[in-house]
Amino acid sequence: MEKLIEFKNVAKEYKVGEVPIKALDGVDFSISEGEFVVVLGASGAGKSTILNILGGMDTATSGQVFVGGQEITKLNEKRLTRYRGEKIGFVFQFYNLIPNLNAMENVEFAAEVCKDHLDAKDILRKVGLSNRIKNFPSQLSGGEQQRVAIARAVAKNPLLLLCDEPTGALDYVTGKAVLKLLEDLNRETKKCVVLVTHNSAIAQMADKIIKVKSGRIESITINESRQSAEGIEW
Ligand SMILES: Nc1ncnc2c1ncn2[C@@H]1O[C@H](COP(=O)(O)OP(=O)(O)OP(=O)(O)O)[C@@H](O)[C@H]1O
């Protein structure tokens, strides 16, 4: 399989007052085309920092990050913004939908800047929301809002789908349904999904599990027996 993502000796340091905080310290890993990857670790381990650097929402202090053959650690702010807008679909824990746009408009608004974007209505149908397209976020349940957020990310037809604790605000059943949706999208579209979580049960869904501890890689495991979202329990 082609290498899609590569982190080479990546470090991230935050300065809070005079005190430097090493959020990442010498992180190396690679991810192949089409892989479903779970980044696992305790609170504060550095998971979101990895995802944010990968998605161009944050920058590394040192080291190199390659995505689809492009070194994103070399991009200036303007090109990084374009990379983020065109290549990355984000799904967050708290959905981040625009409250005064309905479901359809939320998806269209995000997708329209992307050249190869997909049809918003088709994607909303795919995530099981064809009868809610005119609803505003406040009229939708948490699980439905997360489906809109996933539709919004997918409609951009991005290179990568990055998900930061996508089930963190959802109950067990709804959370599993959202995981099933991400799994189906990964299998059907062959899009690479990188999902950050502290929930080790979710790791069973992955092709590759990257464990992070105190800003370093603790282990990288290839999972030969990937479980379906329906089959995992926590
Ligand atoms: N903007 C920031 N300024 C200062 N320190 C930060 C900042 N962002 C993150 N950190 C620190 O970097 C470390 C890694 O944070 P990160 O958010 O990546 O962890 P995480 O594994 O995603 O945790 P959680 O599961 O709680 O979200 C933590 O010690 C955190 O306090």
PDBQT file of the ligand as one rigid body, heavy atoms in Angstrom, charges set to zero:
ROOT
HETATM    1  N1  LIG A 301      -2.481  25.609  23.304  1.00  0.00    +0.000 N 
HETATM    2  C1  LIG A 301      -1.802  24.965  24.261  1.00  0.00    +0.000 A 
HETATM    3  N2  LIG A 301      -1.027  25.635  25.136  1.00  0.00    +0.000 NA
HETATM    4  C2  LIG A 301      -0.325  24.993  26.092  1.00  0.00    +0.000 A 
HETATM    5  N3  LIG A 301      -0.323  23.655  26.268  1.00  0.00    +0.000 NA
HETATM    6  C3  LIG A 301      -1.088  22.938  25.437  1.00  0.00    +0.000 A 
HETATM    7  C4  LIG A 301      -1.869  23.534  24.397  1.00  0.00    +0.000 A 
HETATM    8  N4  LIG A 301      -2.512  22.555  23.725  1.00  0.00    +0.000 NA
HETATM    9  C5  LIG A 301      -2.165  21.400  24.325  1.00  0.00    +0.000 A 
HETATM   10  N5  LIG A 301      -1.307  21.616  25.343  1.00  0.00    +0.000 N 
HETATM   11  C6  LIG A 301      -0.684  20.593  26.214  1.00  0.00    +0.000 C 
HETATM   12  O1  LIG A 301      -0.085  19.617  25.386  1.00  0.00    +0.000 OA
HETATM   13  C7  LIG A 301      -0.294  18.319  25.925  1.00  0.00    +0.000 C 
HETATM   14  C8  LIG A 301      -0.992  17.440  24.903  1.00  0.00    +0.000 C 
HETATM   15  O2  LIG A 301      -2.323  17.924  24.681  1.00  0.00    +0.000 OA
HETATM   16  P1  LIG A 301      -3.377  17.231  23.708  1.00  0.00    +0.000 P 
HETATM   17  O3  LIG A 301      -4.587  18.089  23.678  1.00  0.00    +0.000 OA
HETATM   18  O4  LIG A 301      -2.711  16.908  22.439  1.00  0.00    +0.000 OA
HETATM   19  O5  LIG A 301      -3.672  15.865  24.485  1.00  0.00    +0.000 OA
HETATM   20  P2  LIG A 301      -4.801  14.775  24.215  1.00  0.00    +0.000 P 
HETATM   21  O6  LIG A 301      -4.130  13.462  24.268  1.00  0.00    +0.000 OA
HETATM   22  O7  LIG A 301      -5.551  15.101  22.991  1.00  0.00    +0.000 OA
HETATM   23  O8  LIG A 301      -5.714  14.964  25.499  1.00  0.00    +0.000 OA
HETATM   24  P3  LIG A 301      -7.327  14.895  25.676  1.00  0.00    +0.000 P 
HETATM   25  O9  LIG A 301      -7.709  13.460  25.460  1.00  0.00    +0.000 OA
HETATM   26  O10 LIG A 301      -7.525  15.333  27.085  1.00  0.00    +0.000 OA
HETATM   27  O11 LIG A 301      -7.907  15.826  24.656  1.00  0.00    +0.000 OA
HETATM   28  C9  LIG A 301      -1.067  18.496  27.209  1.00  0.00    +0.000 C 
HETATM   29  O12 LIG A 301      -0.149  18.527  28.278  1.00  0.00    +0.000 OA
HETATM   30  C10 LIG A 301      -1.712  19.862  27.041  1.00  0.00    +0.000 C 
HETATM   31  O13 LIG A 301      -1.927  20.479  28.274  1.00  0.00    +0.000 OA
ENDROOT
TORSDOF 0
